[in-house]
Amino acid sequence: MKPASFARHAPRTVQEVVDALDEFAPLDGRILAGGQSLVPIMAFRMARPLHLIDINGVEGLDRLEVEGNILSIGACVRHAAFHKPAFGGVTGRLLSFVSRHIAHYPIRMRGTFCGSLAHADPSSEWCLTAATLDATLVAKSVAGERTIAADEFLQGIMSTALAENELLAEVRLPLLPDGSTYGFYEFSRRAGDFAMAAALATYRLIDGVMTDVHLGIGGAEERARRIPEAENELSGKSPGAAVFRAAADAAANAIEPLEDIQTTGEYRRDLVRAVTRRALERAAQ
């Protein structure tokens, strides 16, 4: 099939984008950046926006810079920008590793980091990353700018705190401190499929015990989020199989698992138990 008719708008500045959103969002206007989620939905006519606001020509939205201990990721930064570490340090390596698990290569060449968050698929690797690392999201509209914590931004399946006339202009990701380590693991039926469960763990090892622990789960619930019950099983303890099993059990017990025609809640709990343990084992390597 082909998309229904729509009008394309090509603003050149952020101000023009938010002006267009203010005018056309009430008429089902949508932002077009990578289009890797929106365009297929339009092709199946599951979405019929009357207006597309194409932001690919907007100056500054391809910004990818480190300022102090914050990585700023603009609305048009592609997944492929992270294929190789875009900057030094453990966060650069983490993002590079995670990016290679996103869908397939052609999709990564067009899809965007911010677009993934705006789409808010529970299986999104970038949603999991943003939630686990406590990212801050910058939304802009004609009323001005506001910042939203990732945990507040991600509200459910394809549901966010973004107002219809707001542009997700930037994600600000705190850099992991020196000495941090990370582990990521996801399970899907086939390479490139949506993850049925994924885990991301980061911590620092100080005097032989884990501190500054972050552990997030994606794909298994309606939204990606940190799991404090699992983090509590890790903080102040030395890495090891027994500790990792206890944290994995805590994560599995803490979630409210999604169910579908092929997957029961208990199966997803088992997946969370497995991906959590394997992410922690990778972090310890």
N, C-alpha and C positions, 0 to 999 in steps of 0.2 A: 504494500500500500504506500501511498504518499501522504505527506502532511496536508491538513486543511489549509486554506489560504490564510496568510498573515501578512502584516506589514513589518518590515525590518527598519530599525532605527540605528544609526551609527554615530553615537556621540563621540566627541574627541577629548572631553575633559570629565572629571568626576562630577563637577557641578552639573554638566549637561546630562550625565547619567541619572543623578538623583532628581533632576527636574523632569526627565522623561518618565522615571518611575512614578513620581507623584501624579503625573497626568495619566499614564497608561496602566499602572498596576490595578486600579479599580476596574479596568476593562480586560482583566486577565492578561496583563502584560508580564513578560518574563525576561529575566536576564539570560543572555547567551554568552558563555565563555568558551569552555571546551565542547559542550554539547553532547558529551558521551552518554549522559543519562537522559537529557531532555529530548534530543532528536529522535532516538529510537521510540520513545513513548509517543512522540508526535507522529512518527511514521505509522504506528499502529492505531493512531487516532484515539489513544487513551487520554491525550491532552490536546486541546485545540486553542492555544493562546492566539489572541487576535493581534498581539504586538510582541515582537522580539527586540530587545534592546541589546545590541551586539557591542560588548565592551572590549573587544580585542584590539581596537585602535586607540584606546584611552591611554594617554601618557602616564607612566608611573605605576600602573597596575601590574606590571611585570617585575616589580621590585622584589629582590631577595637579598637582604642585607642583615648583618649582625651589628647591633648597636648595644654596647656594653655586654650584658648577659642575656640579651633578648634577640631571637631570630625573627625578623619581620618578613612575612610571606604575603605578597600581593595577590589580588584576586585573579590575575592571569598567569600565575606561575604554574607551569605544567608539572605533572608527576615526573616526567623525564628529567627535570632539573635536578632530581635527586638520584639519578641512576649511579652517578659517581658522587662521592662526598662533595657537597657544594662549598664546604668550608671545613676547617680543621676541628679536631676534638671528637669526643665520643658521640655528641648529638649528630654531627655530620655523618658518622658511620652508622648510627642507628637509623636515621632517615633513609640512607642509601639501602640498607638491608631491607627495611620495611617496604620501600618503593618497589622492589623487584617482585613482591608478592601481589601487586595490584593488577588484576585482570591480565591483559596481554599487551605486548609491546606497542602495537598501533594505538591502543586506547591510552596508554601512558604518554604517548607523544602529543595528544590533544587534550586529554582530561586535565583538570586543575585541582590543586590542593584545596582551595577555598570552595570550589564547586562541589567537591566531595562532601565537605562539611555542610554546605547549604542543602544538599540532597538528603543527608542524614540517614543513609541506609545503615541499619544496625551492624552490617557486616563490613562497613568501610574501615580499611586499615588506618586512614588518616583520622577518622573520628575516634578510633581507639587511641591513636597516638596523642591527639589533642586532649582527650579526656584524662589519659594517664599522666601526662606531663603538665597538666593544669594550664593549658593555653588560655589566652584571652583573645576574644574575637572583637573586631572593630566594625560596627555597623554605621553607615552614613545615610542620611536622608536630608530633605529640605529643612528639617528641624534642627539639623546638626549631627554631631557624632556621639555615639555611646559605646561603651565597652561592656562585653558580656563574658562571664566565665564559661568555659567549655561545659562544665557540669550543668549550668543553667541553660545554655544554648541548646543542647541536645535534649529534647523533651520526649521523644518517642519515635516510632517508625515513620521516617520521612516527615518528622515534625520538629520544628525549631522555634526559638524565641524571636526569630527575625520577622519584623513586620512586613506586610506586603509591599510597602513603598521604601524599604531599606535595602541598600546594597551591602553585602558582606565584602568590605573593601580590603581587609587585611586580617591575618592571624598572627598573633605574637606568641612565640613559643619560647619559654624559658630554657636556656641552655643547661644541660646537666653539669654539675660541678666536676672539677678535676678529680680523678680517681673513681668516677662512677663506672658501673658496668651495666650491661643490659642483656636481656634475652627476649626473643620474640618467637612465637610458634602459632601457626594456624592450621586448621584442618578443613579441607573441602573435598568434595567427591572427585573432582578433576582439577588439574592445574588450571588456574585462571577463573574457576567458578567462585561464587560468593562463599566466604568462609562460614561454616556452620558453628564454629567457635574459634576464638583467637585470644591469646594472652600476650601482654607486654609487661615485663618486669624490669625495674631499674633499682639499684641501690649502691651505696658506698660501703666498703669494708674498712672499718676503723678499729684497730686493736682486736682484729679477728672476729668482730661482730657486724651485722648488717645495720646500717643507719640510713636515714633519708630514703625509706622504702616507698616505692610506688608500684602498685600492681593493678592493672586494668584488664577487663574482659570485654570482648566485643563479639557480635554474631549470635550470642546465645540468648540475649534479652532484647527488649524493645529499643534499647540504646546502649552504646558503649559507656562504661563508667569505671571508676576506681572501686576496688573492693576492700574496704577498711578491715573487714574480718580477717581476710587473708594477710593483709599488711601487718596486723597485730601479731600474727603467728610467726612473722619473720623478724620484726624489729627487735634489736638487742640480742639476737641469737647468731650463732655461727652457721654458715651454710652447710647443709648436709642433707642426706636423703630423707631422714626422719622429719626434719623441719620442713623440707619441701613437700613431703606427703601431707603433713598437717595443714600447711597453707593451701594446698590443692583441695583438700577435703573442705576447708573453710570456704573457699571460693565456690565450690560446687553446691554447698549447702546454702550459700547466701543469695544465689541468683533466683530469679523468677523466670524459668526457661520458656522459650517460645516452643510451640508445638505446631505441626502441620500434618498433612496427609501421609508424609513419609517418616516423620521424626516425632518421637514421644519426648515429653519433658525429662524423663529419667535418662534417656539416651543422651540428651544435650547436657545433663548434669555430668554424666560420665565423660563426655568430650571436654567439658570445662576442667574436670579433674585432670585429664590427661594433658591438655595443652598448657595448663598452669604449671604442672610439674616439669614439663619439657622446656618451657620458657625459663624457668628458674635454673634448670640444669645447664642451659646454654649460657645464662648469665654467669654461672660459676666456673665455666670453662676458661 
